[in-house]
């Protein structure tokens, strides 16, 4: 998984560790911020699954040895502490995501009121990103398809402005 460009800044902002410049960067693109926060939540969910499997495996391994009961209990306590902290972190991320989704909705309504078709503008940006990614991959067919799509969405935007 490739980290979203605002992933680390989003985490720092939720933890109260983002600089003023980083907060400004997030507020200047609430849609990307929303996507980064969703990726953080997805990553936390993935970590829950991995940690649960690792915990079960370690308890099973300890149970089949002559490990003292204290060692098994310590493993359970450590896992419970991690899980509690991860849940708290996820709650903070979810709360911030809800707030950012509201900011996105406000931005959409503001654009709607201004007569600018945000969806068409975002489609152009997404299509341009696809062209850049296809070019970077070196796949000529993907590049041609994504470029054709870009031409199409730009034409749609242009006709809506006329």
VEXLO-410137 format. One line per 4 residues: number of its first residue (from 1); their letters; for each residue x, y, z of N, C-alpha, C, O. Coordinates in nm, 2 decimals. Layout:
# residues N
NUM) A) X/Y/Z/X/Y/Z/X/Y/Z/X/Y/Z | ...
//
This chain:
# residues 162
1) XXXX) 0.08/-0.12/0.00/0.00/0.00/0.00/0.09/0.12/0.00/0.18/0.14/0.08 | 0.06/0.21/-0.09/0.13/0.34/-0.10/0.06/0.44/0.00/-0.06/0.46/-0.01 | 0.14/0.50/0.09/0.08/0.60/0.18/0.04/0.72/0.11/0.10/0.77/0.02 | -0.08/0.77/0.15/-0.13/0.90/0.09/-0.03/1.01/0.13/0.03/1.00/0.24
5) XXXX) -0.01/1.10/0.05/0.09/1.21/0.07/0.06/1.29/0.20/0.15/1.35/0.26 | -0.07/1.29/0.24/-0.10/1.36/0.37/-0.12/1.27/0.49/-0.17/1.32/0.59 | -0.09/1.15/0.47/-0.11/1.05/0.58/-0.04/1.09/0.71/-0.10/1.10/0.81 | 0.09/1.11/0.70/0.17/1.15/0.82/0.13/1.28/0.88/0.12/1.29/1.01
9) XXXX) 0.10/1.38/0.80/0.05/1.50/0.85/-0.08/1.49/0.92/-0.11/1.55/1.02 | -0.17/1.41/0.86/-0.30/1.38/0.92/-0.29/1.32/1.06/-0.36/1.36/1.15 | -0.20/1.22/1.07/-0.18/1.16/1.20/-0.13/1.26/1.30/-0.17/1.27/1.41 | -0.03/1.34/1.25/0.03/1.44/1.34/-0.08/1.54/1.39/-0.08/1.59/1.50
13) XXXX) -0.17/1.58/1.30/-0.27/1.68/1.33/-0.36/1.62/1.43/-0.40/1.69/1.53 | -0.40/1.50/1.42/-0.49/1.44/1.52/-0.42/1.43/1.66/-0.49/1.44/1.76 | -0.30/1.40/1.65/-0.22/1.39/1.78/-0.18/1.53/1.84/-0.13/1.54/1.95 | -0.22/1.64/1.77/-0.19/1.77/1.81/-0.04/1.81/1.79/0.01/1.90/1.86
17) XXXX) 0.03/1.74/1.70/0.17/1.76/1.67/0.20/1.83/1.54/0.31/1.84/1.50 | 0.09/1.86/1.46/0.12/1.92/1.33/0.15/2.07/1.35/0.10/2.14/1.43 | 0.25/2.11/1.26/0.28/2.26/1.26/0.17/2.34/1.20/0.08/2.29/1.14 | 0.19/2.47/1.21/0.09/2.56/1.15/0.09/2.54/1.00/-0.02/2.54/0.93
21) XXXX) 0.21/2.52/0.94/0.21/2.50/0.79/0.15/2.37/0.75/0.08/2.37/0.65 | 0.17/2.27/0.83/0.10/2.14/0.80/-0.05/2.15/0.81/-0.12/2.09/0.73 | -0.10/2.22/0.92/-0.24/2.23/0.93/-0.30/2.31/0.81/-0.41/2.28/0.76 | -0.23/2.41/0.77/-0.27/2.49/0.65/-0.27/2.40/0.53/-0.37/2.42/0.45
25) XXXX) -0.18/2.32/0.51/-0.17/2.23/0.40/-0.30/2.14/0.40/-0.36/2.11/0.30 | -0.34/2.09/0.52/-0.45/2.00/0.53/-0.58/2.08/0.50/-0.67/2.04/0.42 | -0.59/2.20/0.55/-0.71/2.28/0.53/-0.72/2.33/0.39/-0.83/2.36/0.34 | -0.61/2.34/0.32/-0.62/2.39/0.18/-0.67/2.28/0.08/-0.70/2.31/-0.03
29) XXXX) -0.67/2.16/0.13/-0.72/2.05/0.04/-0.80/1.95/0.13/-0.75/1.84/0.16 | -0.92/1.98/0.17/-0.99/1.90/0.26/-1.03/1.76/0.20/-1.05/1.67/0.27 | -1.04/1.76/0.07/-1.08/1.63/0.00/-0.96/1.53/0.01/-0.98/1.41/0.04 | -0.84/1.58/-0.01/-0.72/1.49/0.01/-0.70/1.45/0.16/-0.67/1.34/0.19
33) XXXX) -0.73/1.55/0.24/-0.72/1.52/0.39/-0.82/1.41/0.43/-0.79/1.32/0.50 | -0.94/1.42/0.37/-1.04/1.32/0.40/-0.99/1.18/0.35/-1.01/1.08/0.43 | -0.93/1.18/0.23/-0.88/1.05/0.18/-0.77/0.99/0.27/-0.76/0.87/0.29 | -0.68/1.08/0.31/-0.57/1.04/0.40/-0.62/0.99/0.53/-0.57/0.88/0.58
37) XXXX) -0.72/1.05/0.59/-0.78/1.00/0.72/-0.84/0.87/0.70/-0.83/0.78/0.79 | -0.91/0.85/0.59/-0.97/0.72/0.56/-0.86/0.61/0.55/-0.88/0.50/0.59 | -0.75/0.64/0.49/-0.64/0.55/0.48/-0.59/0.52/0.61/-0.55/0.40/0.64 | -0.58/0.61/0.70/-0.53/0.59/0.84/-0.63/0.49/0.91/-0.58/0.40/0.97
41) XXXX) -0.76/0.51/0.89/-0.85/0.42/0.95/-0.84/0.28/0.90/-0.84/0.18/0.97 | -0.82/0.27/0.77/-0.81/0.14/0.70/-0.68/0.07/0.76/-0.68/-0.05/0.78 | -0.58/0.15/0.78/-0.45/0.09/0.83/-0.47/0.04/0.97/-0.42/-0.06/1.01 | -0.54/0.12/1.05/-0.56/0.08/1.19/-0.65/-0.05/1.19/-0.62/-0.14/1.27
45) XXXX) -0.75/-0.06/1.11/-0.83/-0.18/1.10/-0.74/-0.30/1.06/-0.75/-0.41/1.12 | -0.65/-0.28/0.97/-0.56/-0.39/0.93/-0.47/-0.43/1.04/-0.44/-0.55/1.07 | -0.42/-0.33/1.12/-0.34/-0.36/1.23/-0.41/-0.44/1.34/-0.35/-0.52/1.41 | -0.54/-0.41/1.36/-0.62/-0.48/1.46/-0.62/-0.63/1.42/-0.60/-0.72/1.51
49) XXXX) -0.64/-0.66/1.29/-0.64/-0.80/1.25/-0.51/-0.87/1.26/-0.50/-0.98/1.31 | -0.40/-0.80/1.23/-0.27/-0.86/1.23/-0.23/-0.88/1.38/-0.18/-0.99/1.42 | -0.25/-0.78/1.46/-0.22/-0.79/1.61/-0.30/-0.91/1.67/-0.24/-0.98/1.76 | -0.43/-0.92/1.64/-0.51/-1.02/1.70/-0.45/-1.16/1.66/-0.45/-1.25/1.74
53) XXXX) -0.42/-1.18/1.53/-0.36/-1.30/1.49/-0.23/-1.33/1.56/-0.20/-1.44/1.60 | -0.14/-1.23/1.57/-0.01/-1.25/1.64/-0.03/-1.28/1.78/0.04/-1.37/1.84 | -0.13/-1.22/1.85/-0.16/-1.25/1.99/-0.20/-1.39/2.01/-0.16/-1.46/2.09 | -0.30/-1.43/1.92/-0.35/-1.57/1.93/-0.23/-1.67/1.91/-0.22/-1.77/1.98
57) XXXX) -0.15/-1.64/1.81/-0.03/-1.73/1.78/0.06/-1.74/1.90/0.11/-1.85/1.94 | 0.09/-1.62/1.96/0.18/-1.62/2.07/0.13/-1.69/2.20/0.20/-1.76/2.27 | 0.00/-1.68/2.22/-0.07/-1.75/2.33/-0.07/-1.90/2.31/-0.04/-1.98/2.40 | -0.10/-1.94/2.19/-0.10/-2.08/2.15/0.04/-2.14/2.17/0.06/-2.25/2.22
61) XXXX) 0.14/-2.06/2.13/0.28/-2.11/2.14/0.32/-2.12/2.29/0.39/-2.22/2.33 | 0.29/-2.02/2.36/0.32/-2.02/2.51/0.25/-2.13/2.58/0.30/-2.19/2.68 | 0.13/-2.16/2.54/0.04/-2.27/2.60/0.10/-2.40/2.58/0.08/-2.50/2.66 | 0.18/-2.42/2.47/0.23/-2.55/2.44/0.37/-2.57/2.50/0.44/-2.67/2.47
65) XXXX) 0.42/-2.47/2.58/0.55/-2.48/2.64/0.53/-2.48/2.79/0.42/-2.48/2.84 | 0.64/-2.49/2.85/0.64/-2.48/3.00/0.65/-2.34/3.05/0.70/-2.31/3.16 | 0.60/-2.25/2.97/0.60/-2.10/3.01/0.52/-2.08/3.13/0.41/-2.14/3.15 | 0.58/-2.00/3.22/0.50/-1.97/3.34/0.37/-1.89/3.31/0.37/-1.82/3.21
69) XXXX) 0.27/-1.91/3.39/0.14/-1.85/3.38/0.16/-1.69/3.37/0.09/-1.63/3.30 | 0.26/-1.64/3.44/0.29/-1.50/3.44/0.32/-1.45/3.30/0.28/-1.34/3.27 | 0.40/-1.53/3.23/0.44/-1.49/3.09/0.31/-1.48/3.00/0.30/-1.38/2.92 | 0.22/-1.57/3.02/0.10/-1.57/2.94/0.01/-1.45/2.98/-0.04/-1.38/2.90
73) XXXX) 0.00/-1.42/3.11/-0.07/-1.31/3.16/-0.01/-1.18/3.11/-0.09/-1.09/3.08 | 0.12/-1.17/3.11/0.19/-1.05/3.07/0.16/-1.02/2.92/0.14/-0.91/2.88 | 0.15/-1.13/2.84/0.12/-1.11/2.70/-0.02/-1.06/2.68/-0.05/-0.98/2.59 | -0.11/-1.11/2.76/-0.25/-1.07/2.75/-0.26/-0.92/2.79/-0.34/-0.85/2.73
77) XXXX) -0.20/-0.88/2.90/-0.20/-0.74/2.94/-0.14/-0.65/2.84/-0.20/-0.55/2.81 | -0.03/-0.69/2.78/0.03/-0.61/2.68/-0.06/-0.59/2.55/-0.07/-0.48/2.50 | -0.12/-0.70/2.52/-0.22/-0.69/2.40/-0.34/-0.60/2.44/-0.38/-0.52/2.35 | -0.39/-0.62/2.55/-0.51/-0.54/2.60/-0.47/-0.39/2.60/-0.55/-0.30/2.56
81) XXXX) -0.35/-0.36/2.64/-0.31/-0.22/2.65/-0.30/-0.16/2.50/-0.34/-0.05/2.47 | -0.23/-0.24/2.42/-0.22/-0.20/2.28/-0.36/-0.18/2.21/-0.38/-0.07/2.15 | -0.45/-0.27/2.23/-0.58/-0.27/2.17/-0.66/-0.14/2.22/-0.72/-0.08/2.15 | -0.65/-0.11/2.35/-0.71/0.00/2.41/-0.66/0.13/2.35/-0.74/0.22/2.31
85) XXXX) -0.53/0.14/2.34/-0.47/0.26/2.28/-0.51/0.28/2.13/-0.53/0.39/2.08 | -0.51/0.16/2.06/-0.54/0.17/1.92/-0.69/0.21/1.90/-0.72/0.28/1.81 | -0.78/0.16/1.99/-0.92/0.20/1.98/-0.93/0.35/2.01/-1.01/0.41/1.94 | -0.86/0.40/2.10/-0.87/0.54/2.13/-0.82/0.62/2.02/-0.89/0.72/1.98
89) XXXX) -0.71/0.58/1.96/-0.66/0.65/1.84/-0.76/0.65/1.73/-0.78/0.75/1.66 | -0.82/0.53/1.70/-0.92/0.52/1.60/-1.04/0.61/1.62/-1.09/0.67/1.53 | -1.08/0.62/1.75/-1.19/0.71/1.78/-1.15/0.86/1.75/-1.24/0.93/1.69 | -1.03/0.89/1.78/-0.99/1.03/1.74/-0.98/1.05/1.59/-1.02/1.16/1.54
93) XXXX) -0.93/0.95/1.52/-0.93/0.96/1.37/-1.07/0.97/1.32/-1.10/1.06/1.23 | -1.16/0.89/1.37/-1.30/0.89/1.32/-1.36/1.03/1.35/-1.43/1.08/1.26 | -1.34/1.08/1.46/-1.40/1.21/1.50/-1.35/1.32/1.40/-1.42/1.40/1.35 | -1.22/1.31/1.37/-1.16/1.41/1.28/-1.21/1.39/1.14/-1.24/1.48/1.06
97) XXXX) -1.23/1.26/1.10/-1.28/1.23/0.97/-1.42/1.29/0.95/-1.46/1.34/0.85 | -1.50/1.27/1.05/-1.64/1.33/1.05/-1.64/1.48/1.03/-1.71/1.53/0.95 | -1.55/1.55/1.10/-1.53/1.69/1.09/-1.49/1.73/0.95/-1.53/1.83/0.89 | -1.39/1.65/0.90/-1.34/1.69/0.76/-1.44/1.66/0.66/-1.45/1.73/0.56
101) XXXX) -1.52/1.55/0.67/-1.63/1.53/0.58/-1.73/1.64/0.57/-1.78/1.68/0.47 | -1.75/1.70/0.69/-1.84/1.82/0.69/-1.77/1.94/0.62/-1.84/2.01/0.55 | -1.64/1.95/0.64/-1.57/2.06/0.56/-1.58/2.03/0.41/-1.60/2.13/0.33 | -1.57/1.91/0.37/-1.59/1.87/0.23/-1.73/1.91/0.18/-1.74/1.97/0.07
105) XXXX) -1.83/1.87/0.26/-1.96/1.91/0.22/-1.98/2.06/0.21/-2.05/2.11/0.12 | -1.93/2.13/0.30/-1.93/2.28/0.30/-1.87/2.33/0.17/-1.92/2.42/0.11 | -1.75/2.27/0.14/-1.68/2.32/0.02/-1.76/2.29/-0.11/-1.76/2.37/-0.20 | -1.82/2.17/-0.11/-1.91/2.14/-0.23/-2.02/2.24/-0.24/-2.06/2.29/-0.34
109) XXXX) -2.09/2.27/-0.12/-2.20/2.36/-0.12/-2.15/2.50/-0.17/-2.23/2.57/-0.24 | -2.04/2.54/-0.12/-1.98/2.67/-0.16/-1.96/2.68/-0.31/-1.99/2.78/-0.37 | -1.90/2.57/-0.36/-1.88/2.56/-0.51/-2.01/2.56/-0.58/-2.02/2.62/-0.69 | -2.11/2.48/-0.53/-2.24/2.48/-0.60/-2.30/2.62/-0.60/-2.36/2.65/-0.71
113) XXXX) -2.29/2.69/-0.50/-2.34/2.83/-0.49/-2.27/2.92/-0.59/-2.33/3.02/-0.63 | -2.14/2.89/-0.62/-2.07/2.98/-0.70/-2.09/2.95/-0.85/-2.04/3.02/-0.94 | -2.16/2.84/-0.88/-2.18/2.81/-1.02/-2.07/2.72/-1.08/-2.08/2.68/-1.20 | -1.97/2.69/-1.00/-1.86/2.60/-1.05/-1.90/2.45/-1.02/-1.95/2.42/-0.92
117) XXXX) -1.89/2.37/-1.13/-1.92/2.23/-1.11/-1.80/2.16/-1.05/-1.71/2.12/-1.13 | -1.80/2.14/-0.92/-1.69/2.07/-0.85/-1.67/1.93/-0.90/-1.55/1.89/-0.92 | -1.77/1.86/-0.92/-1.76/1.72/-0.97/-1.68/1.71/-1.10/-1.59/1.62/-1.12 | -1.71/1.80/-1.19/-1.64/1.80/-1.32/-1.50/1.84/-1.31/-1.41/1.79/-1.37
121) XXXX) -1.47/1.94/-1.22/-1.34/1.98/-1.20/-1.25/1.87/-1.13/-1.14/1.85/-1.17 | -1.32/1.80/-1.03/-1.25/1.69/-0.97/-1.22/1.57/-1.07/-1.12/1.50/-1.06 | -1.32/1.55/-1.16/-1.30/1.45/-1.26/-1.18/1.48/-1.35/-1.10/1.39/-1.38 | -1.16/1.61/-1.38/-1.04/1.65/-1.46/-0.91/1.62/-1.38/-0.81/1.56/-1.44
125) XXXX) -0.91/1.66/-1.26/-0.79/1.63/-1.17/-0.76/1.48/-1.16/-0.65/1.44/-1.17 | -0.87/1.40/-1.13/-0.85/1.26/-1.12/-0.80/1.20/-1.25/-0.71/1.11/-1.25 | -0.85/1.24/-1.36/-0.81/1.19/-1.49/-0.66/1.23/-1.52/-0.58/1.15/-1.57 | -0.62/1.35/-1.48/-0.48/1.40/-1.50/-0.39/1.31/-1.41/-0.28/1.28/-1.46
129) XXXX) -0.43/1.28/-1.29/-0.35/1.20/-1.20/-0.33/1.06/-1.26/-0.22/1.00/-1.26 | -0.44/1.01/-1.32/-0.43/0.88/-1.39/-0.33/0.88/-1.50/-0.26/0.78/-1.53 | -0.33/0.99/-1.58/-0.23/1.00/-1.69/-0.09/1.00/-1.63/0.00/0.93/-1.69 | -0.06/1.07/-1.53/0.07/1.08/-1.47/0.11/0.94/-1.42/0.22/0.90/-1.44
133) XXXX) 0.02/0.87/-1.35/0.05/0.74/-1.30/0.07/0.64/-1.41/0.16/0.55/-1.40 | -0.01/0.65/-1.52/0.01/0.55/-1.63/0.14/0.58/-1.70/0.21/0.49/-1.74 | 0.18/0.71/-1.71/0.31/0.74/-1.77/0.42/0.69/-1.68/0.52/0.63/-1.74 | 0.41/0.70/-1.55/0.52/0.65/-1.46/0.53/0.50/-1.47/0.64/0.44/-1.45
137) XXXX) 0.41/0.43/-1.49/0.42/0.28/-1.50/0.48/0.23/-1.63/0.53/0.12/-1.63 | 0.48/0.31/-1.73/0.54/0.27/-1.86/0.45/0.19/-1.95/0.50/0.14/-2.05 | 0.33/0.17/-1.91/0.23/0.09/-1.98/0.17/0.18/-2.09/0.09/0.27/-2.05 | 0.20/0.16/-2.22/0.15/0.25/-2.32/0.00/0.24/-2.33/-0.06/0.35/-2.36
141) XXXX) -0.06/0.12/-2.32/-0.20/0.11/-2.33/-0.27/0.19/-2.22/-0.37/0.26/-2.25 | -0.23/0.18/-2.10/-0.28/0.25/-1.99/-0.27/0.40/-2.01/-0.36/0.47/-1.98 | -0.16/0.44/-2.06/-0.13/0.58/-2.08/-0.23/0.63/-2.19/-0.30/0.74/-2.17 | -0.25/0.56/-2.30/-0.34/0.60/-2.40/-0.48/0.61/-2.35/-0.56/0.70/-2.38
145) XXXX) -0.52/0.51/-2.28/-0.66/0.50/-2.22/-0.68/0.62/-2.13/-0.79/0.69/-2.13 | -0.59/0.64/-2.04/-0.60/0.75/-1.94/-0.60/0.89/-2.01/-0.67/0.98/-1.96 | -0.52/0.90/-2.11/-0.51/1.03/-2.18/-0.64/1.05/-2.25/-0.69/1.17/-2.26 | -0.70/0.95/-2.32/-0.83/0.96/-2.39/-0.93/1.00/-2.29/-1.02/1.09/-2.32
149) XXXX) -0.93/0.94/-2.17/-1.03/0.98/-2.06/-1.01/1.13/-2.02/-1.11/1.20/-2.00 | -0.89/1.17/-2.01/-0.86/1.31/-1.97/-0.92/1.40/-2.08/-0.98/1.50/-2.04 | -0.90/1.37/-2.20/-0.95/1.46/-2.31/-1.10/1.47/-2.30/-1.16/1.57/-2.32 | -1.16/1.35/-2.27/-1.31/1.35/-2.26/-1.36/1.43/-2.15/-1.46/1.51/-2.17
153) XXXX) -1.30/1.42/-2.03/-1.35/1.49/-1.92/-1.33/1.64/-1.93/-1.40/1.73/-1.88 | -1.21/1.68/-1.99/-1.19/1.82/-2.02/-1.29/1.88/-2.11/-1.34/1.99/-2.10 | -1.33/1.80/-2.22/-1.43/1.84/-2.31/-1.56/1.86/-2.24/-1.63/1.96/-2.27 | -1.60/1.77/-2.15/-1.72/1.78/-2.08/-1.72/1.91/-1.99/-1.82/1.98/-1.99
157) XXXX) -1.61/1.94/-1.92/-1.60/2.06/-1.84/-1.61/2.18/-1.93/-1.68/2.28/-1.90 | -1.54/2.18/-2.04/-1.54/2.30/-2.13/-1.68/2.32/-2.18/-1.72/2.44/-2.19 | -1.75/2.22/-2.22/-1.89/2.24/-2.27/-1.98/2.29/-2.16/-2.08/2.36/-2.19 | -1.96/2.25/-2.04/-2.04/2.30/-1.93/-2.02/2.45/-1.90/-2.10/2.52/-1.84
161) XX) -1.90/2.50/-1.93/-1.87/2.64/-1.91/-1.91/2.73/-2.02/-1.92/2.85/-2.00 | -1.95/2.67/-2.13/-1.99/2.76/-2.25/-2.13/2.80/-2.24/-2.18/2.87/-2.32
//
